[in-house]
Amino acid sequence: MNALEFDRYSIRFGDFQVLREISLGVEEGSFVAILGPNGAGKSTLLKSVLGLTQGLPQEGRVQISGSVRVLGKDPGEVPPDWMGYVPQVKGFDRSFPALALEVVVSGLRRSWPLRIRPEERRRAEAMLEQVGALHLAGRRLGRLSGGELQRVYLARALIREPRLLLLDEPATGVDAVGEADLYRHLEAYQSAHSQGAARVTVLMITHDWEAAQHHASQVLLLNRRVVGYGRPEAVLCHECLAEAFGHVGHAHSLVMGR
Ligand SMILES: Nc1ncnc2c1ncn2[C@@H]1O[C@H](COP(=O)(O)OP(=O)(O)OP(=O)(O)O)[C@@H](O)[C@H]1O
């Protein structure tokens, strides 16, 4: 089964066309890196999968045409347990007076935990341990580095063992070790769920072409429309990158050198 099906999906905010005629099938078990210039519609695409586009604040009317199916359902009907989301680290409000453990438990409850039950604590600690962050459980968010925060939010996203994991630039502001750890955890999670009917699909927005080349099974090159979708070696070619970005800058040697 395809985890995601876009059929001529378009979205417009007032006069502004953000996504145009997206048609695409993402096979279950894929690791998709979404690449494209600023304003290409990458986050809007993720929000569409999360079923959040209708509630967006906007200047004009939101117009949506075509369809998106997520794990065989309309996005608004997907059980919350099936999807995990890791937002951009750079956008976090660190002044929020919360402990890392509470953030992870909030992923279990989908609400803020005023009192943490022993079973919730056990599960949250086990998850933090799995992503190498158990030592952070009692720390306040404001005291965490970008990489530490990213681990806590990854634990929060994984705690219900989602079938679809969505990440919005999770490695931005994270050092090389933190980034390598992130990919290791994602790959371990995917391979632990690689058998049987429910294979895990990962969708990650990134600006890191090299990481996409090494870790993704598929690359989606987006610039309001699909410029390319397929194996990294096919999509990260000079022509596709030039079409999406207008120029290929530093990645020229990377893609041309292969
Ligand atoms: N709610 C909204 N109302 C009006 N315009 C919006 C809204 N959300 C996004 N846009 C516009 O749609 C375009 C695409 O935004 P989006 O955040 O999806 O791009 P992106 O590819 O994720 O960009 P970046 O790489 O900069 O994060 C932008 O020009 C943005 O200003």
The ligand as an SDF file (V2000), in Angstrom:
LIG
                    3D

 31 33  0  0  0  0  0  0  0  0999 V2000
   -1.1080   30.4580    6.1230 N   0  0  0  0  0  0  0  0  0  0  0  0
   -0.5310   31.0500    5.0830 C   0  0  0  0  0  0  0  0  0  0  0  0
   -1.1080   32.1320    4.5010 N   0  0  0  0  0  0  0  0  0  0  0  0
   -0.5410   32.7430    3.4320 C   0  0  0  0  0  0  0  0  0  0  0  0
    0.6090   32.3410    2.8650 N   0  0  0  0  0  0  0  0  0  0  0  0
    1.2280   31.2680    3.4150 C   0  0  0  0  0  0  0  0  0  0  0  0
    0.6980   30.5870    4.5440 C   0  0  0  0  0  0  0  0  0  0  0  0
    1.5370   29.5550    4.8560 N   0  0  0  0  0  0  0  0  0  0  0  0
    2.5310   29.6260    3.9570 C   0  0  0  0  0  0  0  0  0  0  0  0
    2.3420   30.6370    3.1030 N   0  0  0  0  0  0  0  0  0  0  0  0
    3.2380   31.0100    1.9950 C   0  0  0  0  0  0  0  0  0  0  0  0
    3.3950   29.8640    1.1790 O   0  0  0  0  0  0  0  0  0  0  0  0
    4.7380   29.7860    0.7120 C   0  0  0  0  0  0  0  0  0  0  0  0
    5.3010   28.4290    1.0470 C   0  0  0  0  0  0  0  0  0  0  0  0
    5.4980   28.3500    2.4530 O   0  0  0  0  0  0  0  0  0  0  0  0
    6.1390   27.0620    3.1360 P   0  0  0  0  0  0  0  0  0  0  0  0
    6.3520   27.3950    4.5860 O   0  0  0  0  0  0  0  0  0  0  0  0
    5.3340   25.8580    2.8190 O   0  0  0  0  0  0  0  0  0  0  0  0
    7.5270   26.9810    2.3580 O   0  0  0  0  0  0  0  0  0  0  0  0
    8.8330   26.1080    2.6750 P   0  0  0  0  0  0  0  0  0  0  0  0
    9.2270   25.4410    1.4170 O   0  0  0  0  0  0  0  0  0  0  0  0
    8.5900   25.2380    3.8600 O   0  0  0  0  0  0  0  0  0  0  0  0
    9.8600   27.2710    3.0120 O   0  0  0  0  0  0  0  0  0  0  0  0
   11.1740   27.3210    3.9510 P   0  0  0  0  0  0  0  0  0  0  0  0
   12.2340   26.4820    3.3090 O   0  0  0  0  0  0  0  0  0  0  0  0
   11.5170   28.7780    3.9090 O   0  0  0  0  0  0  0  0  0  0  0  0
   10.7800   26.8640    5.3430 O   0  0  0  0  0  0  0  0  0  0  0  0
    5.5030   30.9460    1.3520 C   0  0  0  0  0  0  0  0  0  0  0  0
    5.6460   31.9750    0.4060 O   0  0  0  0  0  0  0  0  0  0  0  0
    4.6230   31.3550    2.4950 C   0  0  0  0  0  0  0  0  0  0  0  0
    4.7440   32.7350    2.7680 O   0  0  0  0  0  0  0  0  0  0  0  0
  1  2  1  0
  2  3  1  0
  2  7  2  0
  3  4  2  0
  4  5  1  0
  5  6  2  0
  6  7  1  0
  6 10  1  0
  7  8  1  0
  8  9  2  0
  9 10  1  0
 10 11  1  0
 11 12  1  0
 11 30  1  0
 12 13  1  0
 13 14  1  0
 13 28  1  0
 14 15  1  0
 15 16  1  0
 16 17  2  0
 16 18  1  0
 16 19  1  0
 19 20  1  0
 20 21  2  0
 20 22  1  0
 20 23  1  0
 23 24  1  0
 24 25  2  0
 24 26  1  0
 24 27  1  0
 28 29  1  0
 28 30  1  0
 30 31  1  0
M  END
$$$$
